[in-house]
Amino acid sequence: MAVDILALNDPATITAIITAIITAIVAAYERYQKSITIDAMDPEKPQTEAQTKVIEKLPERIWAMSDADVAELSRQLKATGAVWTGDALERTIADMVEKKIVEFGIIVEDHDGIIETESQSAFVSYGSFTLMSKASAENRCTQRSAPAWYLAG
């Protein structure tokens, strides 16, 4: 490709070249910002420092558990025989929200005293919870590099 040196002296050509370069840089930056935002909300990716920075800018209602969800988690865990002291579940979840941690495990080690009852634990991801066995919740925390919080009865 031959470049006409004389054309580089033309102000219109120089302006067009500069505009094209700036447009390309802006487009690349916007793609980068979009990928960070998408990664921040991707439950398939462990939470990174970059994701936390994006999450800090989002309203909690987008990624945190609502009071109704916390109450439902409590109800479902107790229905499986899980027991914990006082408001430990609510305090733990509030602490995770304050720290902007979107994924964590709630591990319940105690049960209702009935040997046949296997109490469940939970894994919380972006405001939604899944009940599972203690071992499964611990494994999920390990796989996702997420903290596990143990509630004692």
C-alpha positions in Angstrom: 0.0 0.0 0.0 1.5 3.3 -1.1 1.0 6.4 1.1 0.8 9.7 -0.6 3.2 11.8 1.4 1.6 15.0 0.0 -1.8 13.9 1.4 -0.3 13.9 4.9 0.1 17.7 4.5 -3.6 18.1 4.0 -5.4 19.2 7.2 -8.5 17.2 6.2 -6.5 14.0 5.9 -4.7 14.6 9.2 -8.1 15.3 10.9 -9.6 12.1 9.4 -6.6 10.0 10.6 -6.7 11.4 14.1 -10.5 10.9 14.3 -10.2 7.3 13.1 -7.5 6.6 15.8 -9.5 8.3 18.6 -12.7 6.4 17.5 -10.8 3.1 17.6 -9.4 3.8 21.0 -12.8 4.8 22.4 -14.4 1.6 21.0 -11.7 -0.6 22.5 -12.1 1.0 25.9 -15.9 0.6 25.8 -15.5 -3.1 24.9 -13.1 -3.5 27.9 -15.5 -1.7 30.3 -18.4 -3.9 29.1 -16.4 -7.1 29.6 -15.6 -6.0 33.2 -19.3 -5.3 33.9 -20.4 -8.6 32.3 -17.7 -10.5 34.3 -18.8 -8.8 37.5 -22.3 -10.3 37.1 -21.2 -13.7 35.9 -21.8 -16.3 38.6 -19.6 -18.7 36.6 -16.5 -16.6 37.4 -15.1 -16.3 40.9 -15.2 -12.8 42.3 -12.1 -10.7 41.6 -10.9 -7.3 42.8 -12.0 -5.8 39.4 -15.5 -7.3 39.8 -15.7 -6.0 43.4 -15.0 -2.5 42.1 -17.8 -2.8 39.6 -20.2 -4.3 42.1 -19.4 -1.4 44.5 -21.0 1.0 41.9 -24.2 -1.1 41.6 -27.2 -0.8 43.8 -27.4 -3.7 46.4 -30.9 -4.7 45.1 -29.2 -6.0 42.0 -26.8 -8.5 43.7 -27.6 -8.8 47.4 -30.3 -10.9 49.1 -33.5 -9.2 50.0 -34.9 -9.4 53.5 -37.6 -11.8 52.1 -34.9 -14.0 50.6 -33.0 -14.1 53.9 -36.2 -15.1 55.7 -36.9 -17.8 53.1 -33.4 -19.1 53.4 -33.7 -19.2 57.2 -37.1 -21.0 56.9 -35.8 -23.6 54.5 -32.6 -24.3 56.5 -34.6 -24.7 59.7 -37.0 -27.1 57.9 -34.1 -29.4 57.3 -33.2 -29.4 61.0 -30.6 -26.7 60.9 -30.1 -24.9 64.2 -28.0 -21.8 64.9 -27.7 -19.3 67.7 -29.8 -16.1 67.6 -29.5 -13.9 64.5 -26.2 -15.4 63.3 -27.6 -16.1 59.8 -28.8 -12.5 59.3 -25.6 -11.0 60.7 -23.5 -13.2 58.4 -25.4 -12.2 55.3 -25.3 -8.5 56.4 -21.6 -8.8 56.8 -21.1 -10.3 53.3 -23.2 -7.4 51.8 -21.2 -4.8 53.7 -18.0 -6.4 52.3 -19.5 -6.6 48.8 -19.0 -10.3 48.7 -21.5 -11.8 46.2 -20.8 -15.5 46.7 -20.4 -17.3 50.0 -21.4 -20.5 51.8 -23.6 -20.8 54.8 -22.5 -24.0 56.5 -24.7 -25.4 59.3 -22.9 -28.0 61.4 -25.6 -28.6 64.0 -28.9 -30.2 63.5 -32.2 -30.5 65.5 -30.9 -33.4 67.6 -32.7 -36.0 65.5 -30.0 -38.3 64.1 -32.1 -39.2 61.0 -32.3 -35.5 60.0 -29.5 -34.3 57.8 -29.5 -30.5 58.0 -28.7 -28.7 54.8 -26.3 -25.8 54.2 -26.5 -23.2 51.4 -24.4 -21.5 48.8 -25.4 -17.9 48.0 -24.6 -16.4 44.6 -25.7 -12.9 43.6 -28.6 -12.8 45.9 -29.9 -16.3 45.2 -29.4 -19.4 47.4 -29.2 -23.1 46.8 -29.6 -25.6 49.6 -27.1 -28.5 49.5 -25.3 -30.8 51.8 -22.5 -29.4 54.0 -19.8 -31.2 51.9 -21.3 -29.8 48.7 -21.4 -26.3 50.0 -17.8 -26.5 51.2 -16.8 -27.9 47.8 -18.6 -25.1 46.0 -16.9 -22.5 48.2 -13.5 -24.1 47.4 -14.3 -24.3 43.6 -15.5 -20.7 43.5 -12.8 -19.2 45.9 -15.7 -18.1 48.0 -15.7 -17.8 51.8 -17.6 -20.3 53.9 -19.3 -19.1 57.1 -20.1 -21.7 59.8 -23.2 -21.3 61.9 -23.1 -23.1 65.2 -26.2 -24.2 67.2 
